[in-house]
Amino acid sequence: MQMQKMKRAWILIAGLLLAVFIGACAEVQVAEAPPPPSPSVITAEDGVRYYVTGLRIPGTRQELRTKKGDASLWIPLAEISKIHFTSPAFDDYRQAEIILASREVIRVEVDTNQILEGRTEAGYWNMPLGRIRSVNFGS
């Protein structure tokens, strides 16, 4: 009886060693790295294009301050796909057409007393909304 217990113990140990060996020899699957984020394309009023990553509005909850008529609207940057300004600034606001991620198009006045900031290949970048013609948001 003692001999059978030892035999079972050796079989158990051999089985565990075999399992460890098989696990060590198994091919390790490496997770794919996420694709690099695509930059946002900002076109300035003078026609110069900037490719910016990490686009944000400093000092805010990342919401674009706009108005439509007398109503103030705060549109989260995460919901915006494109902004195209359709007029020059007037009383700190500019007419703009905003295309949301849901493909809905809204026409509002954007507060130009805000700046956008981010990073380009050259380093830190920022520009006031009053000097921007359009913004195509990247991922």
Backbone as CSV, one residue per row, in Angstrom:
resi,resn,N_x,N_y,N_z,CA_x,CA_y,CA_z,C_x,C_y,C_z
1,MET,0.831,-1.179,0.000,0.000,0.000,0.000,0.884,1.254,0.000
2,GLN,1.925,1.247,0.778,2.860,2.359,0.834,3.522,2.539,-0.537
3,MET,3.822,1.428,-1.198,4.474,1.447,-2.493,3.545,2.052,-3.550
4,GLN,2.247,1.762,-3.479,1.290,2.309,-4.440,1.159,3.818,-4.261
5,LYS,1.200,4.296,-3.024,1.125,5.743,-2.770,2.354,6.440,-3.350
6,MET,3.531,5.837,-3.194,4.752,6.441,-3.738,4.707,6.440,-5.267
7,LYS,4.188,5.343,-5.828,4.084,5.245,-7.274,3.137,6.321,-7.814
8,ARG,2.012,6.519,-7.143,1.055,7.571,-7.542,1.682,8.959,-7.415
9,ALA,2.448,9.158,-6.343,3.103,10.453,-6.133,4.088,10.728,-7.263
10,TRP,4.877,9.708,-7.682,5.830,9.885,-8.766,5.115,10.134,-10.094
11,ILE,4.019,9.466,-10.307,3.244,9.686,-11.532,2.685,11.111,-11.544
12,LEU,2.213,11.563,-10.393,1.692,12.932,-10.272,2.793,13.948,-10.530
13,ILE,3.957,13.751,-9.940,5.089,14.670,-10.133,5.531,14.654,-11.598
14,ALA,5.612,13.462,-12.193,6.004,13.360,-13.599,4.987,14.060,-14.492
15,GLY,3.693,13.909,-14.175,2.650,14.585,-14.945,2.756,16.101,-14.835
16,LEU,3.020,16.584,-13.617,3.175,18.030,-13.427,4.384,18.557,-14.178
17,LEU,5.505,17.833,-14.119,6.700,18.253,-14.849,6.451,18.264,-16.354
18,LEU,5.745,17.259,-16.838,5.406,17.207,-18.254,4.520,18.394,-18.646
19,ALA,3.556,18.723,-17.801,2.669,19.858,-18.080,3.462,21.169,-18.105
20,VAL,4.386,21.341,-17.162,5.220,22.547,-17.128,6.081,22.616,-18.383
21,PHE,6.674,21.478,-18.767,7.508,21.435,-19.961,6.714,21.786,-21.211
22,ILE,5.532,21.217,-21.355,4.687,21.505,-22.514,4.280,22.979,-22.519
23,GLY,3.948,23.524,-21.339,3.592,24.942,-21.243,4.752,25.843,-21.602
24,ALA,5.971,25.439,-21.218,7.147,26.247,-21.520,7.480,26.207,-23.003
25,CYS,7.148,25.105,-23.654,7.453,24.973,-25.074,6.369,25.583,-25.971
26,ALA,5.233,25.898,-25.402,4.141,26.438,-26.205,4.531,27.810,-26.747
27,GLU,4.084,28.109,-27.948,4.394,29.377,-28.586,3.661,30.510,-27.865
28,VAL,4.394,31.524,-27.520,3.812,32.672,-26.837,3.225,33.607,-27.875
29,GLN,1.972,33.962,-27.709,1.339,34.882,-28.640,1.509,36.301,-28.117
30,VAL,2.128,37.109,-28.928,2.361,38.498,-28.556,1.191,39.328,-29.071
31,ALA,0.637,40.157,-28.195,-0.478,41.016,-28.600,0.029,42.071,-29.580
32,GLU,-0.777,42.350,-30.578,-0.409,43.372,-31.555,-0.447,44.747,-30.905
33,ALA,0.522,45.560,-31.251,0.545,46.926,-30.752,-0.586,47.696,-31.422
34,PRO,-1.240,48.596,-30.683,-2.293,49.386,-31.316,-1.694,50.272,-32.407
35,PRO,-2.464,50.560,-33.439,-1.920,51.403,-34.505,-1.636,52.800,-33.954
36,PRO,-0.635,53.468,-34.491,-0.345,54.811,-34.008,-1.525,55.735,-34.296
37,PRO,-1.769,56.700,-33.424,-2.909,57.589,-33.657,-2.689,58.429,-34.911
38,SER,-3.766,58.632,-35.661,-3.646,59.491,-36.833,-3.764,60.940,-36.359
39,PRO,-2.932,61.796,-36.909,-2.947,63.188,-36.436,-4.164,63.953,-36.946
40,SER,-4.505,64.995,-36.215,-5.520,65.943,-36.671,-4.848,66.879,-37.675
41,VAL,-5.596,67.297,-38.679,-5.053,68.212,-39.683,-5.702,69.568,-39.459
42,ILE,-4.876,70.542,-39.083,-5.356,71.901,-38.851,-4.863,72.775,-39.991
43,THR,-5.782,73.471,-40.650,-5.420,74.396,-41.717,-5.598,75.807,-41.182
44,ALA,-4.505,76.567,-41.175,-4.538,77.944,-40.693,-5.140,78.852,-41.761
45,GLU,-5.504,80.053,-41.371,-6.077,81.025,-42.309,-5.135,81.324,-43.468
46,ASP,-3.822,81.239,-43.243,-2.861,81.504,-44.312,-2.606,80.281,-45.192
47,GLY,-3.347,79.180,-44.976,-3.247,77.992,-45.807,-2.243,76.958,-45.340
48,VAL,-1.457,77.252,-44.302,-0.469,76.302,-43.790,-1.191,75.189,-43.032
49,ARG,-0.782,73.949,-43.295,-1.386,72.800,-42.615,-0.452,72.297,-41.522
50,TYR,-1.040,71.944,-40.394,-0.301,71.376,-39.282,-0.887,69.999,-38.980
51,TYR,-0.024,69.029,-38.752,-0.444,67.675,-38.391,-0.163,67.515,-36.906
52,VAL,-1.235,67.498,-36.112,-1.126,67.594,-34.654,-1.716,66.350,-33.997
53,THR,-0.985,65.783,-33.061,-1.502,64.671,-32.253,-1.811,65.197,-30.851
54,GLY,-2.700,64.507,-30.168,-3.052,64.912,-28.801,-3.745,66.256,-28.758
55,LEU,-4.554,66.558,-29.757,-5.233,67.851,-29.850,-6.169,68.043,-28.669
56,ARG,-6.065,69.209,-28.021,-6.907,69.481,-26.859,-7.059,70.986,-26.672
57,ILE,-8.021,71.364,-25.824,-8.222,72.759,-25.442,-7.739,72.869,-23.999
58,PRO,-6.653,73.584,-23.751,-6.115,73.629,-22.387,-7.065,74.328,-21.412
59,GLY,-7.075,73.822,-20.189,-7.855,74.455,-19.119,-9.344,74.223,-19.174
60,THR,-9.791,73.248,-19.963,-11.230,72.977,-20.058,-11.484,71.493,-19.859
61,ARG,-12.758,71.140,-19.902,-13.141,69.726,-19.861,-13.180,69.151,-21.265
62,GLN,-12.387,69.733,-22.173,-12.290,69.308,-23.567,-13.617,69.456,-24.297
63,GLU,-14.224,70.618,-24.105,-15.472,70.955,-24.781,-15.288,72.277,-25.518
64,LEU,-15.778,72.327,-26.733,-15.707,73.525,-27.548,-16.869,74.438,-27.167
65,ARG,-16.557,75.683,-26.852,-17.580,76.645,-26.428,-18.187,77.284,-27.679
66,THR,-19.493,77.105,-27.850,-20.199,77.638,-29.015,-21.513,78.271,-28.568
67,LYS,-22.178,78.906,-29.528,-23.537,79.388,-29.263,-24.334,79.301,-30.537
68,LYS,-25.627,79.155,-30.363,-26.565,79.151,-31.489,-27.707,80.052,-31.064
69,GLY,-27.787,81.202,-31.689,-28.757,82.203,-31.246,-28.340,82.693,-29.859
70,ASP,-29.258,82.613,-28.906,-28.944,83.026,-27.528,-28.492,81.856,-26.655
71,ALA,-28.548,80.649,-27.170,-28.207,79.463,-26.376,-26.710,79.167,-26.443
72,SER,-26.105,78.921,-25.289,-24.710,78.493,-25.222,-24.649,76.984,-25.311
73,LEU,-23.741,76.492,-26.136,-23.570,75.054,-26.304,-22.123,74.679,-26.026
74,TRP,-21.938,73.569,-25.345,-20.596,73.034,-25.103,-20.543,71.685,-25.815
75,ILE,-19.706,71.576,-26.837,-19.626,70.351,-27.627,-18.323,69.641,-27.274
76,PRO,-18.397,68.411,-26.749,-17.164,67.665,-26.421,-16.316,67.423,-27.668
77,LEU,-15.008,67.633,-27.547,-14.119,67.415,-28.681,-14.203,65.976,-29.193
78,ALA,-14.438,65.034,-28.296,-14.509,63.622,-28.687,-15.668,63.346,-29.645
79,GLU,-16.654,64.228,-29.686,-17.816,64.033,-30.558,-17.693,64.771,-31.891
80,ILE,-16.606,65.530,-32.072,-16.440,66.347,-33.277,-15.523,65.630,-34.265
81,SER,-15.954,65.594,-35.532,-15.132,65.019,-36.589,-14.399,66.125,-37.364
82,LYS,-15.131,67.197,-37.706,-14.544,68.305,-38.472,-15.149,69.633,-38.049
83,ILE,-14.339,70.667,-38.172,-14.814,72.047,-37.984,-14.349,72.832,-39.199
84,HIS,-15.272,73.557,-39.812,-14.910,74.429,-40.926,-15.508,75.804,-40.645
85,PHE,-14.633,76.797,-40.490,-15.094,78.158,-40.217,-15.547,78.787,-41.527
86,THR,-16.731,79.415,-41.496,-17.324,79.955,-42.719,-17.332,81.472,-42.780
87,SER,-16.815,82.137,-41.737,-16.783,83.599,-41.745,-15.643,84.077,-40.853
88,PRO,-15.272,85.350,-40.982,-14.261,85.896,-40.072,-14.859,86.117,-38.677
89,ALA,-13.985,86.343,-37.710,-14.432,86.561,-36.322,-15.200,87.880,-36.219
90,PHE,-16.251,87.859,-35.409,-17.038,89.049,-35.133,-17.473,88.969,-33.675
91,ASP,-17.073,89.939,-32.858,-17.380,89.945,-31.414,-16.955,88.645,-30.741
92,ASP,-15.738,88.188,-31.045,-15.142,86.984,-30.443,-15.834,85.686,-30.847
93,TYR,-16.711,85.708,-31.826,-17.353,84.481,-32.309,-17.213,84.409,-33.819
94,ARG,-17.152,83.188,-34.341,-17.058,82.937,-35.767,-18.070,81.895,-36.168
95,GLN,-18.725,82.124,-37.299,-19.638,81.131,-37.846,-18.831,79.898,-38.252
96,ALA,-19.376,78.721,-37.922,-18.688,77.487,-38.285,-19.696,76.391,-38.581
97,GLU,-19.243,75.468,-39.404,-20.011,74.264,-39.672,-19.242,73.128,-38.999
98,ILE,-19.916,72.431,-38.094,-19.285,71.348,-37.348,-19.929,70.031,-37.758
99,ILE,-19.086,69.088,-38.138,-19.571,67.743,-38.466,-19.223,66.858,-37.282
100,LEU,-20.248,66.292,-36.676,-20.052,65.440,-35.514,-19.640,64.035,-35.944
101,ALA,-19.159,63.253,-35.008,-18.765,61.866,-35.295,-19.958,61.055,-35.797
102,SER,-21.151,61.450,-35.398,-22.369,60.768,-35.850,-22.785,61.210,-37.257
103,ARG,-21.975,62.059,-37.898,-22.195,62.614,-39.236,-23.268,63.708,-39.262
104,GLU,-23.774,64.094,-38.128,-24.732,65.196,-38.052,-23.968,66.502,-38.272
105,VAL,-24.555,67.407,-39.036,-23.935,68.702,-39.320,-24.695,69.772,-38.545
106,ILE,-23.949,70.588,-37.797,-24.578,71.701,-37.083,-23.851,72.993,-37.452
107,ARG,-24.602,74.061,-37.517,-24.042,75.381,-37.807,-24.191,76.226,-36.557
108,VAL,-23.067,76.648,-36.018,-23.027,77.396,-34.764,-21.993,78.505,-34.879
109,GLU,-21.929,79.316,-33.832,-20.879,80.312,-33.711,-19.906,79.803,-32.656
110,VAL,-18.610,79.770,-32.992,-17.577,79.237,-32.105,-16.850,80.394,-31.435
111,ASP,-16.664,80.276,-30.122,-15.916,81.274,-29.354,-14.446,81.207,-29.760
112,THR,-13.906,82.305,-30.298,-12.522,82.317,-30.766,-11.526,82.663,-29.663
113,ASN,-11.985,82.849,-28.437,-11.082,83.114,-27.322,-10.540,81.815,-26.722
114,GLN,-10.576,80.747,-27.482,-10.041,79.456,-27.063,-8.849,79.132,-27.966
115,ILE,-7.941,78.328,-27.457,-6.834,77.875,-28.294,-6.842,76.350,-28.346
116,LEU,-6.275,75.829,-29.415,-6.048,74.393,-29.536,-4.561,74.166,-29.303
117,GLU,-4.227,73.063,-28.645,-2.826,72.734,-28.462,-2.627,71.246,-28.693
118,GLY,-1.400,70.876,-28.942,-1.057,69.481,-29.160,0.420,69.378,-29.470
119,ARG,0.797,68.310,-30.183,2.194,68.087,-30.513,2.336,67.809,-32.015
120,THR,3.343,68.403,-32.599,3.713,68.115,-33.977,5.073,67.417,-33.936
121,GLU,5.593,67.076,-35.100,6.926,66.476,-35.130,7.976,67.422,-34.570
122,ALA,7.723,68.723,-34.636,8.674,69.715,-34.139,8.530,69.959,-32.634
123,GLY,7.476,69.427,-32.010,7.273,69.617,-30.572,5.917,70.229,-30.268
124,TYR,5.861,70.988,-29.164,4.609,71.595,-28.705,4.066,72.543,-29.769
125,TRP,2.736,72.567,-29.919,2.072,73.431,-30.908,0.812,73.995,-30.282
126,ASN,0.486,75.264,-30.579,-0.813,75.825,-30.200,-1.186,76.937,-31.166
127,MET,-2.495,77.197,-31.252,-2.986,78.260,-32.130,-4.379,78.667,-31.676
128,PRO,-4.670,79.989,-31.650,-6.023,80.432,-31.302,-7.016,80.068,-32.413
129,LEU,-8.247,79.806,-32.031,-9.278,79.431,-33.008,-9.527,80.531,-34.036
130,GLY,-9.236,81.760,-33.696,-9.425,82.861,-34.633,-8.489,82.810,-35.830
131,ARG,-7.397,82.039,-35.749,-6.422,81.942,-36.844,-6.545,80.625,-37.616
132,ILE,-7.582,79.843,-37.312,-7.740,78.534,-37.937,-8.871,78.582,-38.952
133,ARG,-8.637,77.968,-40.129,-9.674,77.880,-41.164,-10.496,76.597,-40.994
134,SER,-9.816,75.475,-40.709,-10.541,74.213,-40.546,-9.730,73.245,-39.685
135,VAL,-10.451,72.289,-39.098,-9.848,71.244,-38.286,-10.490,69.919,-38.674
136,ASN,-9.663,68.954,-39.050,-10.115,67.579,-39.286,-9.510,66.749,-38.162
137,PHE,-10.353,66.293,-37.252,-9.851,65.575,-36.077,-9.399,64.173,-36.453
138,GLY,-8.220,63.775,-35.961,-7.701,62.427,-36.141,-8.164,61.561,-34.978
139,SER,-7.539,60.384,-34.857,-7.923,59.484,-33.765,-7.072,59.736,-32.543
